[in-house]
């Protein structure tokens, strides 16, 4: 399968509870992550992470499925129409 450029948006509702699990998953999939920006929002005890990925649909689905299975985590993602070069 061809890899395509895309993004993943992650909202973690309880930073202290889920951050270790999320960081472990992101390390596991580090080979498809081109960039990562995390913004803690202390007033709400949450965090927003945006990833830029270069992945196949299967790789992206595997990552987002595991992220979404973590309690208190919401995930949205998309891949571009054209494959990466």
N, C-alpha and C positions, 0 to 999 in steps of 0.2 A: 504494500500500500504506500501511496505517496504521503509525505508529510506536508502539512500546511501550517501557515502562521495563524495564531489565534490568541485568545485571552481567556482567563478564568477570573471571575470575581468571587471572593469569599468573604462572608460576614460571619464572624465568630461572636456569639452573643455573650459568652462568659470566658474571657481571656484566660483566667487562671485555671479553669477547668479543662479547656480543650487545647490550649496552646502546645503542649508537649506532643499530643497525638498529631496535630496538624504539622508541626515542624518535622516529625519523623516521616510522615507521608511525603512532604515536599522534598525531603532529602532522598527518599526512595526513588522519586521521579525527577531528580535533579538533572538528568541527561536530556529531558525535553523542555526544561524551564530556561528560557533565554533571559528573563528579567523578573524581578520580584520587588514589589513596593508594599510595605506594610505600614498602616497608620493606626496607632492605638487611639481610641477615643475614651479617655479616662472617665469623663463625665457619665458615660453610659456603661462603663466596664465592658466594652466590646472592642473589637478590632476589625479593620477592613484590610484585606490583602488582595492586590491585583497581580496576576501573573501574565507574562507574555510567554506563550508556548510555541514550539515548533514540533508538531506531533501528528500522528495518524489519528483517525477517528477512534480506533480501538484504544490507543494509548490515552487519549483525552478522556474517553468514556471510563476507562479503568480508574484514572486519577480522580475524576469528579465523582464517580460512584463511591469510592472509598472516603473522599472528603465529606460528601453528603450524608454518609452513614454515621458520622460523628455527631453525637447529641449536641444540639444548640448551634449547628453550623448550616448556613445556607450557601448554595453554590449556583452560579450561572456561568455558562461558557459559550463560546462560538469559535468556529474556524473560518478562515477566509475561503473564498471559492477557488482560488488558484493555488496550486501546490508551490512550496518554496523551492528555490533554485539552489 
